[in-house]
């Protein structure tokens, strides 16, 4: 018999108390001859004893309250940042539109000043959209980006 496959499965099943009487006899016969499997069995039994000593303790009401208040605070702050960002974007877009409208409609300004301002505003808008698109693409493709931020 090969110790690496069937016997290892029987050793594990023995530790968990899942062997049939026939499997138990086969395992005992193998253990009488194989030192490696005896060591494996002893290690697994020691590990099982250690794991059986670990007990789950119920969190207290105070711990639950602290956890949920943390969740609520993060959610609340996240929503606040989204609203602030949307409001700032709307105001900046409106201000940019009014600036361009005022510059275009001013007959006192020369054509090259108007063209320069329009080019700067258009360039800033293209740069913003480009950076936003790149960040979104990286965020979707990079599975570690959220881990680095923590």
C-alpha positions as CSV (number, residue, x, y, z in Angstrom):
1,X,0.0,0.0,0.0
2,X,1.1,3.5,-0.7
3,X,1.5,5.7,2.5
4,X,1.0,8.9,0.5
5,X,-2.5,8.4,-0.6
6,X,-4.9,5.9,0.8
7,X,-3.2,5.4,4.2
8,X,-3.0,9.2,4.8
9,X,-6.7,9.4,4.2
10,X,-7.3,6.6,6.6
11,X,-5.1,8.2,9.3
12,X,-7.1,11.4,8.9
13,X,-10.4,9.6,9.0
14,X,-9.2,7.7,12.1
15,X,-8.5,10.9,14.0
16,X,-12.0,12.1,13.1
17,X,-13.6,8.8,14.2
18,X,-15.0,8.0,10.7
19,X,-13.5,4.6,9.9
20,X,-15.5,1.5,9.3
21,X,-14.3,-1.7,11.2
22,X,-12.7,-3.0,8.0
23,X,-10.8,0.2,7.4
24,X,-9.7,0.3,11.1
25,X,-8.2,-3.2,10.8
26,X,-6.3,-2.2,7.6
27,X,-5.0,0.9,9.2
28,X,-3.9,-0.8,12.4
29,X,-2.0,-3.4,10.3
30,X,-0.3,-0.7,8.3
31,X,0.6,1.3,11.4
32,X,2.3,-1.8,12.9
33,X,4.7,-1.7,10.0
34,X,5.0,2.0,9.1
35,X,6.8,4.5,11.4
36,X,6.0,7.5,9.1
37,X,2.2,6.9,9.4
38,X,2.5,6.4,13.2
39,X,4.2,9.8,13.4
40,X,1.6,11.3,11.2
41,X,-1.2,9.8,13.4
42,X,0.5,11.2,16.6
43,X,0.9,14.6,15.0
44,X,-2.8,14.7,13.9
45,X,-4.0,13.5,17.3
46,X,-1.9,16.2,19.1
47,X,-3.3,18.8,16.7
48,X,-6.8,17.7,17.3
49,X,-6.3,17.9,21.1
50,X,-5.0,21.5,20.7
51,X,-7.9,22.4,18.4
52,X,-10.5,20.9,20.8
53,X,-9.2,23.1,23.6
54,X,-10.0,26.2,21.6
55,X,-13.4,27.5,22.5
56,X,-15.4,30.3,20.8
57,X,-16.6,33.0,23.1
58,X,-19.7,35.0,22.4
59,X,-19.0,38.7,21.9
60,X,-20.5,40.9,24.5
61,X,-23.2,43.4,23.8
62,X,-20.6,46.2,24.1
63,X,-18.4,44.6,21.5
64,X,-21.4,44.2,19.1
65,X,-22.4,47.8,19.7
66,X,-18.8,49.0,19.0
67,X,-18.7,46.9,15.8
68,X,-22.0,48.2,14.4
69,X,-21.2,51.8,15.3
70,X,-18.0,51.5,13.4
71,X,-19.9,50.1,10.4
72,X,-22.4,52.9,10.6
73,X,-19.7,55.6,10.9
74,X,-17.8,54.2,7.8
75,X,-21.1,54.1,5.8
76,X,-22.1,57.5,6.9
77,X,-18.7,59.0,6.1
78,X,-18.7,57.3,2.7
79,X,-22.1,58.7,1.8
80,X,-21.0,62.1,3.0
81,X,-17.8,62.0,0.8
82,X,-19.9,61.0,-2.2
83,X,-22.3,63.8,-1.7
84,X,-19.5,66.3,-1.2
85,X,-17.7,65.1,-4.3
86,X,-20.9,65.3,-6.4
87,X,-21.7,68.8,-5.1
88,X,-18.2,70.0,-5.8
89,X,-18.2,68.6,-9.3
90,X,-21.6,70.2,-10.1
91,X,-20.4,73.6,-8.8
92,X,-17.1,73.4,-10.7
93,X,-18.8,72.4,-13.9
94,X,-21.3,75.3,-13.5
95,X,-18.5,77.7,-12.7
96,X,-16.5,76.5,-15.7
97,X,-19.5,76.8,-18.0
98,X,-20.2,80.4,-16.8
99,X,-16.5,81.3,-17.1
100,X,-16.4,80.1,-20.7
101,X,-19.7,81.8,-21.5
102,X,-18.5,85.1,-20.0
103,X,-15.2,84.9,-21.9
104,X,-16.8,84.0,-25.2
105,X,-19.4,86.8,-24.8
106,X,-16.9,89.5,-23.9
107,X,-16.3,91.6,-27.0
108,X,-13.4,93.5,-25.3
109,X,-11.2,90.3,-25.1
110,X,-9.1,89.5,-28.1
111,X,-9.7,86.2,-30.0
112,X,-6.3,84.7,-28.9
113,X,-7.1,85.2,-25.2
114,X,-10.5,83.6,-25.7
115,X,-8.9,80.7,-27.5
116,X,-6.2,80.3,-24.8
117,X,-8.8,80.2,-22.0
118,X,-11.0,77.7,-24.0
119,X,-8.0,75.5,-24.7
120,X,-7.0,75.5,-21.0
121,X,-10.5,74.7,-19.9
122,X,-10.9,72.0,-22.5
123,X,-7.4,70.5,-21.7
124,X,-8.3,70.4,-18.0
125,X,-11.5,68.6,-18.7
126,X,-9.8,66.1,-21.0
127,X,-7.1,65.5,-18.4
128,X,-9.6,65.0,-15.7
129,X,-11.6,62.5,-17.7
130,X,-8.5,60.7,-18.7
131,X,-7.2,60.3,-15.2
132,X,-10.7,59.2,-13.9
133,X,-10.9,56.6,-16.7
134,X,-7.4,55.3,-15.9
135,X,-8.1,55.1,-12.1
136,X,-11.3,53.2,-12.8
137,X,-9.6,50.8,-15.2
138,X,-6.8,50.1,-12.7
139,X,-9.2,49.6,-9.9
140,X,-11.1,47.0,-11.8
141,X,-8.0,45.2,-13.0
142,X,-5.7,45.4,-10.0
143,X,-6.9,42.9,-7.4
144,X,-4.4,44.2,-4.8
145,X,-5.3,47.9,-5.0
146,X,-7.7,47.7,-2.0
147,X,-5.1,45.7,0.0
148,X,-2.5,48.4,-0.4
149,X,-4.8,51.1,0.7
150,X,-5.5,49.3,4.0
